[in-house]
């Protein structure tokens, strides 16, 4: 049996000019569209916290931040006192 012949541009190997023109443009669009689709798919898989859980975690972060700020402030103040004392002794 004889295979039916294909016209140029209908399946088979595309012509080099047509392939280069359409490939560059299509790749950029497809890459961007694919990126957003994959991002949306991954975001749907995320196990988002409930409101009360998010509030509790936020409070923990704020308390730890304030506590560490106070701790570092006290350490900084003690170092400043210590070095001012050393400067007074040497002067």
C-alpha positions in Angstrom: 0.0 0.0 0.0 1.1 3.5 -0.7 1.3 6.1 2.0 -0.7 9.3 1.3 1.6 12.3 0.6 1.5 15.2 3.0 1.5 18.8 1.8 4.2 21.1 3.2 3.1 22.5 6.6 0.7 19.7 7.4 2.4 17.4 9.9 5.7 15.8 9.1 8.8 18.0 9.3 8.0 21.7 9.1 10.0 24.0 6.9 13.0 25.6 8.6 11.8 29.2 8.2 8.4 28.5 9.5 9.8 26.4 12.4 12.2 29.1 13.5 9.6 31.9 13.4 6.9 30.1 15.3 9.2 28.2 17.7 10.8 31.3 19.3 7.5 33.1 19.8 5.6 30.1 21.0 8.3 29.1 23.5 8.2 32.4 25.3 4.4 32.4 25.6 4.3 28.8 26.6 7.0 29.2 29.2 5.2 32.1 30.8 1.8 30.3 30.6 3.3 27.1 31.9 4.9 29.0 34.8 1.6 30.5 35.9 -0.2 27.2 35.5 2.4 25.4 37.6 2.4 28.1 40.2 -1.4 28.0 40.5 -1.3 24.2 40.8 1.3 24.3 43.6 -0.7 27.0 45.4 -3.8 24.8 45.4 -1.7 22.0 47.0 -0.7 24.2 50.0 -2.2 23.4 53.3 -3.2 26.9 54.4 -3.6 27.5 58.1 -7.0 28.4 59.6 -7.6 31.9 60.9 -7.1 31.1 64.6 -3.9 29.1 63.8 -2.5 32.0 61.7 -3.4 34.5 64.5 -1.6 32.3 67.1 1.5 31.9 64.9 1.5 35.7 64.2 1.4 36.4 68.0 4.3 34.0 68.6 6.4 35.8 65.9 5.6 39.2 67.4 6.4 38.1 71.0 9.7 36.5 69.9 10.6 39.6 67.9 9.9 42.0 70.8 11.7 39.7 73.2 14.8 39.4 71.1 14.8 43.2 70.4 14.7 43.8 74.2 17.5 41.2 74.8 19.7 42.6 72.1 19.1 46.2 73.4 20.1 45.2 76.9 23.2 43.4 75.6 24.1 46.5 73.5 23.6 48.8 76.5 25.8 46.5 78.7 28.6 46.5 76.1 28.4 50.3 75.8 28.7 50.6 79.6 31.6 48.2 79.6 33.6 49.9 76.9 32.9 53.4 78.3 34.3 52.1 81.6 37.4 50.7 79.8 37.9 54.1 78.1 37.6 56.0 81.4 40.2 53.7 83.0 42.7 54.2 80.3 42.2 57.9 80.0 
